[in-house]
Amino acid sequence: MNDAGSHSLPETLYSADAVREIDRYVIEGGHVDGFELMQRAAAATFRHLVKVWPEPGSLLVLCGAGNNGGDGYLVAASAVRHGWSVVCVAVADPQRLQGDARRAWQKAESDGVPVQRWQDLEPTVADHLFDGAGLIVDAMLGTGVRGAPRGDFADLIARCNAIAAPVLAVDLPSGLDATTGQVAGEAVKADLTVTFIGLKAGLFTAQGPAYTGRVVFDDLDIEALLPQSGQAPQAWRRNWQSLAVSLPRRPATAHKGRFGHLLVVAGDRGFGGAALLAAEAAARSGAGLVTLATRPEHVAPALTRCPSLMVQGVIHGSELPPLLARATAVVCGPGLGQGSWGQQMLQQVLVSEVPQILDADALNLMATRVPVRAGNHVLTPHPGEAARLLGVSVPEVEADRLAAAVSLQQTFGGTVLLKGAGTVVVGDEGLPTVIDGSNPGLATGGMGDVLSGIIAALLAQTGDPRASAEMAAALHLAAADRASRQRGFMGLLPMDVIDRLPELLGTAEGVVAPAGPNSGMLE
């Protein structure tokens, strides 16, 4: 999780290729000498290292063959000058290094860094180095490496992950794809990642959050050169702190009619809980009115659980149009089922002009139809649903989540929210958005129903599908994080997340609380 200090990170995310092009432009354009840039990266890394681990004990620095390895050699040199006990392991033969990386190795040796070639170490000596390490610096593989690490690199990554010593990753954890966040074989599980020049998208989505630990950033004093490099960002990074300011203000004279009438169409037989979770989450997210259209047998339990809802039992799709006519927005899918009842309900929703959130079984039913583009919906698939909609496998979706979300949007139109660690939101215009963070407590049934209710409530209030999807995903994650601090991750329930929504909304910067008991607030 990147909650500690993530607000200070840039909001632009780049591909690995773009960052390398920026680096090349800065150096070849004569703006900064390559070795000077490497020294800046090493200094930034050591500065963060000392801040987090002021007395790490023995430092083990693992250096690869490229500039990432050069950064590592210079970090080791800084540690020696600091009076620390340092061992530097060259995973690639330093005699074969070229350019700035070679200069870095030579400087480290001249500064007294003990550099040992991994291939020359006896097994017992290698074991001793890792067993005695107080902190490991991973400077093995940089952004230019693709695919599964092999040979000595794979061996060293496995060793890093097998011991208790914390790991600092230089620029990115070795084995992690900086663009997609994929791990083809093994990757270093870092406790802290110090990254440079531009934030890499892969640090924030797919498997990235499981390997980066806390992410900190240093632009190496070249931020002003980014626009001149000609490299465009790949995505935006957002979180609840950055998005909460967009929440509509509520005047003291507010009344329920100003905040939308949401219709939730959900809950076939046996799935009434999903319908209620979506409806209650919507009510807790500020929708002025919430109507739940569900199977008749779910009416009494729903009203018992949440009497503020209006609940309508429906048996046939023909009963839905009058409810849709009164709705500002509609969410369809939680517990909908794929039988005739669910198909009728979805058909009525799809032919309506009401802005709609389509989730769960609504998406599964859509996957069996010929794709029709629309502009008034928000699709909220998890990777499995996304795979069915695109006609591909789940691994193909997860191999490049940003590309998969863009493909869904191009196929179906509207706004697409691809769930998962580093949720991706894509609309008709602009770059994709990656919601910064992940929470394993969300990996339980019903959490997606809660999210769909939050999106729908915000859409009913704002009328902006993409902004509502982004705010909802960030709010959903923030509520889960807050609930997890009290209850932990295992056993976290959707109701725990729902319970945290009002306090987060109430403290959001964009919300104006009533002045007092006689402030004139209307029902």
C-alpha positions as MATLAB code, in Angstrom:
seq = 'MNDAGSHSLPETLYSADAVREIDRYVIEGGHVDGFELMQRAAAATFRHLVKVWPEPGSLLVLCGAGNNGGDGYLVAASAVRHGWSVVCVAVADPQRLQGDARRAWQKAESDGVPVQRWQDLEPTVADHLFDGAGLIVDAMLGTGVRGAPRGDFADLIARCNAIAAPVLAVDLPSGLDATTGQVAGEAVKADLTVTFIGLKAGLFTAQGPAYTGRVVFDDLDIEALLPQSGQAPQAWRRNWQSLAVSLPRRPATAHKGRFGHLLVVAGDRGFGGAALLAAEAAARSGAGLVTLATRPEHVAPALTRCPSLMVQGVIHGSELPPLLARATAVVCGPGLGQGSWGQQMLQQVLVSEVPQILDADALNLMATRVPVRAGNHVLTPHPGEAARLLGVSVPEVEADRLAAAVSLQQTFGGTVLLKGAGTVVVGDEGLPTVIDGSNPGLATGGMGDVLSGIIAALLAQTGDPRASAEMAAALHLAAADRASRQRGFMGLLPMDVIDRLPELLGTAEGVVAPAGPNSGMLE';
ca = [
       0.000    0.000    0.000;
       1.264    3.475   -0.856;
      -0.823    5.452    1.616;
       2.199    6.782    3.525;
       3.223    9.850    1.585;
       1.470    8.856   -1.635;
      -0.192   12.288   -1.767;
       3.250   13.769   -2.551;
       3.784   11.522   -5.568;
       3.197   12.940   -9.061;
      -0.160   12.226  -10.653;
       1.325   11.276  -14.032;
       2.232    7.665  -14.802;
       4.572    6.706  -17.641;
       5.443    3.553  -19.511;
       8.954    2.152  -19.126;
       9.740    3.108  -22.727;
       8.683    6.708  -22.115;
      10.861    7.023  -19.011;
      13.860    5.655  -20.900;
      13.218    8.156  -23.709;
      13.028   10.992  -21.182;
      16.311    9.805  -19.684;
      17.891    9.657  -23.160;
      16.613   13.128  -24.050;
      18.008   14.637  -20.843;
      21.444   13.110  -21.407;
      21.830   13.286  -25.187;
      20.327   16.765  -25.284;
      23.187   17.918  -23.097;
      20.948   18.965  -20.213;
      22.532   16.676  -17.598;
      25.570   14.410  -17.825;
      24.612   10.729  -17.589;
      26.938   10.019  -14.698;
      25.705   13.092  -12.859;
      22.141   11.810  -13.270;
      23.234    8.440  -11.882;
      24.848   10.160   -8.907;
      21.626   12.055   -8.246;
      19.655    8.784   -8.303;
      22.094    7.140   -5.896;
      22.023   10.138   -3.560;
      18.213   10.134   -3.524;
      18.176    6.406   -2.829;
      20.644    6.687    0.036;
      18.758    9.640    1.503;
      15.536    7.628    1.684;
      17.436    4.575    2.916;
      18.854    6.486    5.872;
      15.470    8.018    6.642;
      13.774    4.616    6.923;
      16.676    2.502    8.239;
      19.126    4.824   10.044;
      21.007    1.862   11.535;
      20.536   -1.090    9.186;
      23.549   -3.077   10.322;
      25.230   -4.908    7.453;
      24.193   -3.638    4.022;
      24.073   -6.070    1.090;
      23.903   -4.357   -2.308;
      23.060   -6.490   -5.380;
      24.142   -4.894   -8.665;
      23.166   -5.869  -12.197;
      24.696   -5.070  -15.560;
      22.968   -1.831  -16.591;
      22.461    1.635  -15.183;
      20.322    0.192  -12.408;
      23.431   -1.671  -11.266;
      25.408    1.563  -11.558;
      22.987    3.211   -9.149;
      23.610    0.339   -6.757;
      27.393    0.707   -6.863;
      27.088    4.388   -6.001;
      24.651    3.641   -3.157;
      27.212    1.188   -1.774;
      29.889    3.890   -2.034;
      27.713    6.314   -0.075;
      27.164    3.691    2.633;
      30.923    3.053    2.948;
      31.567    6.790    3.283;
      28.866    6.773    5.957;
      30.891    4.221    7.906;
      28.531    1.294    7.391;
      29.413   -2.341    6.927;
      28.806   -2.971    3.217;
      29.121   -5.923    0.877;
      28.442   -5.321   -2.803;
      27.680   -8.331   -5.005;
      28.152   -8.028   -8.764;
      25.568  -10.288  -10.371;
      27.015   -9.458  -13.795;
      30.768   -9.361  -14.394;
      31.783   -5.749  -13.638;
      34.679   -6.009  -16.087;
      32.097   -6.097  -18.871;
      30.233   -2.997  -17.733;
      30.169   -0.049  -20.099;
      29.550    3.663  -19.938;
      28.213    5.246  -16.778;
      27.647    1.901  -15.089;
      31.338    1.104  -15.473;
      32.304    4.507  -14.029;
      30.027    3.829  -11.069;
      31.688    0.463  -10.395;
      35.133    2.015  -10.628;
      34.167    4.795   -8.242;
      32.757    2.287   -5.766;
      36.002    0.291   -5.838;
      38.108    3.431   -5.421;
      35.956    4.438   -2.440;
      36.697    1.122   -0.745;
      33.509   -0.805   -1.498;
      34.204   -4.567   -1.293;
      32.782   -5.861   -4.584;
      32.448   -9.619   -5.016;
      31.353  -11.443   -8.145;
      28.382  -13.699   -7.433;
      29.809  -16.422   -9.635;
      33.003  -16.535   -7.522;
      31.288  -17.040   -4.170;
      31.266  -20.411   -2.479;
      27.730  -21.537   -1.486;
      28.491  -21.235    2.227;
      29.846  -17.716    1.758;
      26.782  -16.727   -0.285;
      24.493  -18.111    2.402;
      26.408  -16.167    5.066;
      26.054  -12.894    3.127;
      22.295  -13.198    3.007;
      21.874  -14.559    6.524;
      23.943  -11.689    7.933;
      22.347   -8.892    5.935;
      20.479   -6.242    7.902;
      19.206   -4.585    4.723;
      19.328   -5.525    1.041;
      19.496   -3.019   -1.813;
      18.083   -4.476   -5.043;
      19.800   -2.813   -8.016;
      19.766   -5.822  -10.311;
      17.223   -5.356  -13.121;
      15.921   -2.067  -14.472;
      13.094   -0.923  -16.717;
      14.663   -2.351  -19.867;
      14.304   -5.972  -18.799;
      11.224   -7.927  -19.946;
      10.116  -11.460  -19.199;
      11.055  -13.839  -16.432;
      14.466  -13.368  -14.781;
      16.833  -16.223  -15.496;
      19.984  -17.783  -14.097;
      21.736  -15.951  -11.279;
      19.150  -13.174  -11.268;
      16.322  -15.629  -10.602;
      18.412  -17.265   -7.858;
      19.142  -13.964   -6.134;
      15.531  -12.787   -6.349;
      14.439  -16.013   -4.649;
      17.065  -15.495   -1.944;
      15.890  -11.916   -1.316;
      12.334  -13.136   -0.819;
      13.329  -16.033    1.441;
      14.947  -14.046    4.254;
      13.588  -11.625    6.823;
      15.854   -8.660    6.001;
      14.024   -5.673    4.497;
      14.645   -4.777    0.856;
      14.987   -1.408   -0.819;
      14.404   -1.553   -4.586;
      16.221    0.963   -6.778;
      13.762    2.380   -9.355;
      11.640   -0.806   -9.354;
      11.752   -4.318   -7.866;
      13.748   -6.662  -10.089;
      11.431   -8.893  -12.121;
       8.481   -6.466  -12.159;
       7.375   -5.107  -15.537;
       7.492   -1.339  -15.115;
       4.756   -0.723  -17.695;
       2.148   -3.400  -16.959;
       2.871   -4.432  -13.367;
       3.208   -8.062  -14.434;
       5.592  -10.601  -12.894;
       6.511  -13.274  -15.436;
       8.528  -15.448  -13.045;
       9.675  -14.159   -9.671;
      10.188  -10.571   -8.562;
      11.756   -8.993   -5.520;
       9.237   -8.168   -2.797;
      10.501   -4.799   -1.656;
       9.635   -2.893    1.498;
      10.518    0.430   -0.121;
      10.877    1.378   -3.787;
      12.716    4.594   -4.666;
      11.845    5.469   -8.252;
      13.091    8.280  -10.488;
      12.363   10.691  -13.367;
       8.761    9.544  -13.945;
       6.431    7.259  -12.029;
       6.088    3.923  -13.806;
       2.516    2.710  -14.290;
       3.447   -0.872  -13.401;
       4.247    0.129   -9.838;
       0.582    0.926   -9.227;
      -1.513   -1.715  -10.964;
      -1.738   -5.485  -11.530;
       0.878   -7.223   -9.337;
       2.899   -4.068   -8.784;
       1.412   -3.085   -5.400;
       2.249   -6.548   -4.008;
       5.961   -6.063   -4.763;
       6.800   -2.383   -4.365;
       6.118   -1.793   -0.699;
       5.989    1.939   -0.075;
       6.817    3.987   -3.173;
       8.781    7.238   -2.983;
       9.820    9.402   -5.902;
      12.595   11.777   -6.902;
      12.517   13.641  -10.220;
      16.330   14.125  -10.100;
      15.767   17.837  -10.773;
      14.639   17.309  -14.377;
      10.899   17.921  -13.959;
      11.079   21.091  -16.057;
      12.444   19.048  -18.969;
       9.558   16.555  -19.108;
       7.359   18.591  -21.504;
      10.322   19.131  -23.833;
      11.041   15.397  -24.044;
       7.937   14.790  -26.144;
       6.901   11.823  -24.008;
       3.247   11.709  -22.956;
       2.070   10.058  -19.736;
       0.379    6.672  -19.998;
      -2.185    7.293  -17.252;
      -3.145    9.443  -14.287;
      -2.672    8.329  -10.683;
      -5.487    9.283   -8.317;
      -6.544    8.527   -4.743;
      -9.331    9.625   -2.426;
      -7.310   12.538   -1.099;
      -6.888   13.998   -4.579;
     -10.439   13.255   -5.726;
     -12.414   14.217   -2.619;
     -12.077   17.902   -3.488;
     -14.277   17.253   -6.548;
     -17.191   16.123   -4.417;
     -20.140   18.487   -4.922;
     -20.681   20.933   -2.091;
     -23.901   20.685   -0.126;
     -25.446   24.010    0.828;
     -27.125   24.472    4.169;
     -30.521   24.570    2.420;
     -30.015   21.218    0.703;
     -32.942   18.832    0.253;
     -33.213   15.263   -0.973;
     -34.532   16.215   -4.384;
     -31.198   17.808   -5.273;
     -29.139   14.623   -4.934;
     -30.764   12.276   -7.361;
     -33.179    9.365   -7.299;
     -31.306    6.126   -7.746;
     -32.913    2.892   -8.904;
     -31.190   -0.381   -8.011;
     -32.334   -3.323  -10.154;
     -30.918   -6.422   -8.525;
     -31.459   -9.587   -6.531;
     -32.923  -12.664   -8.173;
     -33.965  -15.518   -5.877;
     -31.182  -16.414   -3.476;
     -29.204  -13.220   -4.189;
     -31.099  -10.622   -2.196;
     -28.000   -9.764   -0.182;
     -26.172   -8.415   -3.225;
     -29.108   -6.153   -4.043;
     -29.284   -4.814   -0.504;
     -25.545   -4.172   -0.295;
     -25.651   -2.060   -3.458;
     -28.744   -0.150   -2.300;
     -27.457    0.495    1.216;
     -24.049    1.599   -0.083;
     -25.822    4.046   -2.390;
     -27.872    5.435    0.479;
     -24.723    5.814    2.603;
     -23.003    7.618   -0.298;
     -25.396   10.514   -0.404;
     -28.060    9.628   -2.964;
     -31.175   11.681   -2.196;
     -33.577    8.788   -2.786;
     -32.919    5.102   -3.382;
     -35.457    2.653   -4.795;
     -34.661   -1.052   -4.876;
     -36.440   -3.149   -7.511;
     -36.018   -6.793   -6.588;
     -37.823  -10.100   -6.216;
     -40.961   -9.728   -4.053;
     -39.615  -12.116   -1.406;
     -36.728   -9.729   -0.730;
     -38.925   -6.727    0.067;
     -39.506   -7.377    3.766;
     -35.872   -8.286    4.588;
     -34.629   -5.215    2.723;
     -36.936   -2.856    4.610;
     -36.019   -4.491    7.898;
     -32.337   -3.973    7.217;
     -32.579   -0.468    5.728;
     -35.991    1.203    6.195;
     -34.858    4.387    4.429;
     -35.032    2.521    1.114;
     -38.092    2.370   -1.100;
     -38.423   -1.271   -2.123;
     -40.545   -2.527   -4.985;
     -41.141   -6.201   -5.705;
     -41.077   -6.880   -9.452;
     -41.850  -10.116  -11.253;
     -41.743   -9.108  -14.914;
     -39.699   -6.653  -16.932;
     -42.828   -4.746  -17.919;
     -43.042   -3.437  -14.317;
     -39.714   -1.639  -14.593;
     -40.341    1.304  -17.011;
     -42.404    3.385  -14.528;
     -39.581    3.057  -11.990;
     -36.963    3.938  -14.601;
     -38.961    7.008  -15.595;
     -38.468    8.481  -12.107;
     -34.772    7.573  -11.829;
     -31.800    9.881  -12.175;
     -29.490    6.871  -12.481;
     -29.837    3.104  -12.330;
     -27.534    0.307  -11.207;
     -28.248   -3.118  -12.651;
     -26.505   -6.416  -12.010;
     -25.767   -7.273   -8.369;
     -27.347  -10.679   -7.761;
     -29.292  -10.293  -11.010;
     -28.773  -13.882  -12.098;
     -28.645  -15.025  -15.702;
     -32.131  -16.522  -15.884;
     -35.212  -15.112  -17.535;
     -35.923  -12.656  -14.685;
     -32.472  -11.095  -14.905;
     -32.587  -10.996  -18.704;
     -35.908   -9.125  -18.647;
     -34.655   -6.606  -16.131;
     -31.435   -5.944  -18.021;
     -33.271   -5.528  -21.312;
     -35.490   -2.810  -19.842;
     -32.484   -1.018  -18.372;
     -30.481   -1.163  -21.611;
     -33.270    0.327  -23.733;
     -33.850    3.161  -21.262;
     -32.029    6.462  -21.548;
     -31.255    6.609  -17.830;
     -27.510    6.779  -16.985;
     -26.644    3.301  -15.783;
     -24.045    1.292  -13.890;
     -23.806   -2.271  -15.195;
     -22.156   -4.799  -12.914;
     -21.879   -8.514  -12.157;
     -24.489  -10.623  -13.984;
     -25.504   -7.672  -16.158;
     -21.992   -7.888  -17.608;
     -22.130  -11.664  -17.920;
     -25.368  -11.363  -19.863;
     -23.880   -8.644  -22.046;
     -20.978  -10.956  -22.899;
     -23.443  -13.248  -24.707;
     -24.745  -10.430  -26.922;
     -23.314   -8.611  -29.923;
     -21.461   -5.606  -28.453;
     -23.365   -2.334  -28.765;
     -21.610    0.930  -27.958;
     -23.352    3.329  -25.599;
     -22.354    6.558  -23.952;
     -24.497    6.617  -20.847;
     -23.202    3.615  -18.922;
     -20.434    2.675  -16.513;
     -19.224   -0.915  -16.829;
     -17.550   -2.320  -13.717;
     -16.002   -5.707  -14.564;
     -13.553   -7.687  -12.500;
     -10.867   -9.441  -14.612;
     -13.020  -12.531  -15.170;
     -15.961  -10.494  -16.434;
     -13.625   -8.369  -18.533;
     -12.212  -11.514  -20.124;
     -15.707  -12.730  -21.041;
     -16.652   -9.351  -22.500;
     -13.494   -9.252  -24.624;
     -13.511  -12.945  -25.528;
     -10.022  -13.512  -24.114;
      -8.510  -15.242  -21.067;
      -8.097  -13.727  -17.608;
      -4.268  -13.907  -17.878;
      -4.517  -11.885  -21.085;
      -6.520   -9.197  -19.278;
      -4.106   -9.122  -16.351;
      -1.068   -9.080  -18.646;
      -1.853   -5.440  -19.469;
      -4.722   -4.039  -17.420;
      -4.511   -0.568  -18.929;
      -4.738   -1.946  -22.458;
      -7.615   -4.250  -21.488;
      -9.608   -1.373  -19.993;
      -9.020    0.754  -23.096;
     -10.126   -2.139  -25.322;
     -13.334   -2.553  -23.307;
     -14.092    1.144  -23.592;
     -13.459    1.157  -27.330;
     -15.766   -1.848  -27.744;
     -18.647   -0.820  -25.480;
     -18.254    2.960  -25.103;
     -19.144    4.923  -21.999;
     -16.928    4.564  -18.941;
     -15.135    1.370  -17.950;
     -13.906    0.593  -14.430;
     -11.663   -2.480  -14.355;
     -11.496   -3.731  -10.780;
      -8.403   -5.082   -9.094;
      -5.254   -3.790   -7.427;
      -4.730   -0.427   -9.063;
      -8.293   -0.133  -10.386;
      -8.318    1.356  -13.907;
     -10.955    3.835  -15.128;
     -11.257    4.791  -18.803;
     -13.696    7.170  -20.476;
     -14.358    8.508  -23.968;
     -11.687   11.164  -23.585;
      -8.405   11.592  -21.800;
      -5.879    9.188  -20.356;
      -6.829    6.193  -18.218;
      -6.862    6.710  -14.475;
      -5.221    4.312  -12.027;
      -6.558    4.389   -8.473;
      -3.520    4.225   -6.225;
      -3.607    1.433   -3.660;
      -4.872   -2.031   -2.893;
      -6.475   -3.761    0.060;
      -6.643   -7.566    0.450;
      -9.674   -7.156    2.685;
     -11.695   -6.354   -0.446;
     -11.206   -9.906   -1.687;
     -14.539  -11.190   -0.426;
     -18.047  -11.524   -1.788;
     -20.216   -8.429   -1.905;
     -17.480   -5.806   -2.121;
     -18.190   -5.246   -5.810;
     -21.886   -4.724   -5.037;
     -20.914   -2.002   -2.583;
     -18.752   -0.321   -5.221;
     -21.535   -0.338   -7.795;
     -23.855    1.330   -5.279;
     -21.294    4.036   -4.513;
     -20.720    4.781   -8.205;
     -24.450    4.994   -8.842;
     -25.027    7.324   -5.898;
     -22.293    9.686   -7.045;
     -23.560    9.535  -10.629;
     -27.071   10.405   -9.435;
     -25.614   13.447   -7.673;
     -23.091   14.650  -10.264;
     -24.284   13.418  -13.658;
     -20.643   12.721  -14.585;
     -20.027    8.986  -15.219;
     -16.255    9.033  -15.335;
     -15.750   11.346  -12.368;
     -18.250    9.272  -10.386;
     -16.406    6.042  -11.203;
     -13.043    7.502  -10.193;
     -14.325    9.018   -6.948;
     -16.236    5.868   -6.059;
     -13.264    3.553   -6.590;
     -11.048    5.796   -4.471;
     -13.710    6.196   -1.765;
     -14.376    2.444   -1.702;
     -10.661    1.755   -1.191;
     -10.268    4.465    1.444;
     -13.252    3.092    3.388;
     -11.766   -0.414    3.239;
      -8.397    0.911    4.443;
     -10.049    2.698    7.361;
     -12.109   -0.362    8.293;
      -9.028   -2.604    8.031;
      -7.128   -0.517   10.545;
      -9.745   -1.482   13.129;
     -10.703   -4.994   12.028;
      -7.766   -6.257    9.984;
      -7.923   -7.661    6.462;
      -9.180  -11.197    7.063;
     -12.872  -11.304    7.781;
     -13.536   -7.765    6.567;
     -17.161   -7.606    5.415;
     -18.937   -5.312    2.947;
     -20.956   -3.805    5.809;
     -17.699   -2.706    7.456;
     -16.859   -0.716    4.325;
     -20.365    0.750    4.063;
     -20.181    1.918    7.682;
     -17.067    3.993    6.910;
     -18.537    5.841    3.927;
     -20.359    8.685    5.750;
     -17.354    9.657    7.863;
     -15.089    9.830    4.811;
     -17.651   11.797    2.841;
     -18.264   14.051    5.813;
     -14.604   14.942    6.202;
     -13.901   15.344    2.484;
     -12.578   18.772    1.633;
     -15.400   19.477   -0.790;
     -18.175   18.947    1.783;
     -19.589   21.824    3.785;
     -21.114   20.615    7.052;
     -24.189   22.387    8.436;
     -23.414   25.214   10.825;
     -25.509   23.808   13.639;
     -28.853   22.323   14.680;
     -30.760   25.318   13.305;
     -28.843   25.590   10.041;
     -31.936   25.171    7.895;
     -31.176   21.688    6.562;
     -34.281   20.235    4.970;
     -35.325   16.593    4.968;
];
